[in-house]
Amino acid sequence: MVSISPASPTDAAEMAEIYAHHVLHGTASFETAPPDGAEMARRMAKVLAPGWPWLVARGPDGAMLGYAYASQFRDRAAYRFTCEDSIYIRHDCRGQGLGKALLAALIEACEGCGFRQMIAVIGGAGPASIALHAALGFTHAGTMRSIGRKHGQWLDTVYMQRPLGAGDSTPPGEEP
Ligand SMILES: CC(C)(COP(=O)(O)OP(=O)(O)OC[C@H]1O[C@@H](n2cnc3c(N)ncnc32)[C@H](O)[C@@H]1OP(=O)(O)O)[C@@H](O)C(=O)NCCC(=O)NCCS
């Protein structure tokens, strides 16, 4: 049985380990040097401070299997109802439905935060990530060609988008 729960700062080291594999061997992240646990904790604090979600999935033995978080898509104020998701599953646990379970929980949490749109920025146009997001209702919103360079290849970035809650069918509860 997999459990999904909010992350805490003590999870940072395990997260750094999961992320390091994808930084070193994959193209989803355009980072090339894996951050350590302390840096991961700093990143987590920046997400949690405004009340945005950071979730972890753990197996029956308590081992971390993956994590997902969301933050405002860009800093400027008019973007405040749009978030971007990030999701990483332990490399040897992919393809077992964990990504789908974590992203579904993240979507729900982001709706609870009042976000109205979610953007996926899919580095390297990874087929698993594109399939995961499509399975949860995201549609293609654009492709930027050859904007990354890693592992000796030019990398595309695919953007996908999904409305959250009422999306743009109603104005937000309050306007500044
Ligand atoms: C992308 C990632 C998060 C997906 O999580 P996952 O647990 O492997 O995926 P799931 O098993 O939940 O599968 C979700 C959907 O994607 C499909 N899928 C999974 N792996 C796939 C692959 N390699 N190729 C094509 N489709 C794939 C599944 O069939 C499923 O679709 P369905 O529900 O319509 O059958 C995970 O593979 C991962 O961490 N990859 C490396 C990092 C990454 O790309 N992160 C995303 C950053 S935006």
PDBQT file of the ligand as one rigid body, heavy atoms in Angstrom, charges set to zero:
ROOT
HETATM    1  C1  LIG A 201       7.318  10.875 -15.634  1.00  0.00    +0.000 C 
HETATM    2  C2  LIG A 201       7.030  10.111 -14.338  1.00  0.00    +0.000 C 
HETATM    3  C3  LIG A 201       6.780  11.123 -13.214  1.00  0.00    +0.000 C 
HETATM    4  C4  LIG A 201       5.774   9.242 -14.566  1.00  0.00    +0.000 C 
HETATM    5  O1  LIG A 201       5.490   8.527 -13.390  1.00  0.00    +0.000 OA
HETATM    6  P1  LIG A 201       5.289   6.932 -13.453  1.00  0.00    +0.000 P 
HETATM    7  O2  LIG A 201       4.968   6.458 -12.096  1.00  0.00    +0.000 OA
HETATM    8  O3  LIG A 201       6.458   6.341 -14.131  1.00  0.00    +0.000 OA
HETATM    9  O4  LIG A 201       4.010   6.826 -14.428  1.00  0.00    +0.000 OA
HETATM   10  P2  LIG A 201       2.686   5.985 -14.192  1.00  0.00    +0.000 P 
HETATM   11  O5  LIG A 201       3.048   4.541 -14.005  1.00  0.00    +0.000 OA
HETATM   12  O6  LIG A 201       1.848   6.627 -13.145  1.00  0.00    +0.000 OA
HETATM   13  O7  LIG A 201       1.990   6.138 -15.624  1.00  0.00    +0.000 OA
HETATM   14  C5  LIG A 201       1.205   7.266 -15.945  1.00  0.00    +0.000 C 
HETATM   15  C6  LIG A 201       0.748   7.167 -17.385  1.00  0.00    +0.000 C 
HETATM   16  O8  LIG A 201       1.881   7.303 -18.257  1.00  0.00    +0.000 OA
HETATM   17  C7  LIG A 201       2.049   6.127 -19.068  1.00  0.00    +0.000 C 
HETATM   18  N1  LIG A 201       3.483   5.840 -19.121  1.00  0.00    +0.000 N 
HETATM   19  C8  LIG A 201       4.299   5.594 -18.073  1.00  0.00    +0.000 A 
HETATM   20  N2  LIG A 201       5.561   5.403 -18.502  1.00  0.00    +0.000 NA
HETATM   21  C9  LIG A 201       5.526   5.541 -19.852  1.00  0.00    +0.000 A 
HETATM   22  C10 LIG A 201       6.523   5.477 -20.868  1.00  0.00    +0.000 A 
HETATM   23  N3  LIG A 201       7.821   5.220 -20.559  1.00  0.00    +0.000 N 
HETATM   24  N4  LIG A 201       6.147   5.689 -22.157  1.00  0.00    +0.000 NA
HETATM   25  C11 LIG A 201       4.854   5.953 -22.469  1.00  0.00    +0.000 A 
HETATM   26  N5  LIG A 201       3.863   6.031 -21.542  1.00  0.00    +0.000 NA
HETATM   27  C12 LIG A 201       4.206   5.832 -20.258  1.00  0.00    +0.000 A 
HETATM   28  C13 LIG A 201       1.285   5.042 -18.356  1.00  0.00    +0.000 C 
HETATM   29  O9  LIG A 201       0.827   4.044 -19.247  1.00  0.00    +0.000 OA
HETATM   30  C14 LIG A 201       0.134   5.822 -17.736  1.00  0.00    +0.000 C 
HETATM   31  O10 LIG A 201      -0.866   6.121 -18.702  1.00  0.00    +0.000 OA
HETATM   32  P3  LIG A 201      -2.356   5.467 -18.588  1.00  0.00    +0.000 P 
HETATM   33  O11 LIG A 201      -2.857   5.821 -17.214  1.00  0.00    +0.000 OA
HETATM   34  O12 LIG A 201      -3.101   6.146 -19.690  1.00  0.00    +0.000 OA
HETATM   35  O13 LIG A 201      -2.104   4.012 -18.757  1.00  0.00    +0.000 OA
HETATM   36  C15 LIG A 201       8.225   9.167 -13.930  1.00  0.00    +0.000 C 
HETATM   37  O14 LIG A 201       8.410   8.209 -14.941  1.00  0.00    +0.000 OA
HETATM   38  C16 LIG A 201       9.525   9.914 -13.680  1.00  0.00    +0.000 C 
HETATM   39  O15 LIG A 201       9.803  10.272 -12.547  1.00  0.00    +0.000 OA
HETATM   40  N6  LIG A 201      10.303  10.132 -14.758  1.00  0.00    +0.000 N 
HETATM   41  C17 LIG A 201      11.561  10.873 -14.687  1.00  0.00    +0.000 C 
HETATM   42  C18 LIG A 201      11.363  12.305 -14.264  1.00  0.00    +0.000 C 
HETATM   43  C19 LIG A 201      10.303  13.043 -15.054  1.00  0.00    +0.000 C 
HETATM   44  O16 LIG A 201      10.209  12.917 -16.263  1.00  0.00    +0.000 OA
HETATM   45  N7  LIG A 201       9.513  13.865 -14.327  1.00  0.00    +0.000 N 
HETATM   46  C20 LIG A 201       8.504  14.698 -14.909  1.00  0.00    +0.000 C 
HETATM   47  C21 LIG A 201       8.990  16.112 -14.898  1.00  0.00    +0.000 C 
HETATM   48  S1  LIG A 201       7.810  17.199 -15.714  1.00  0.00    +0.000 SA
ENDROOT
TORSDOF 0
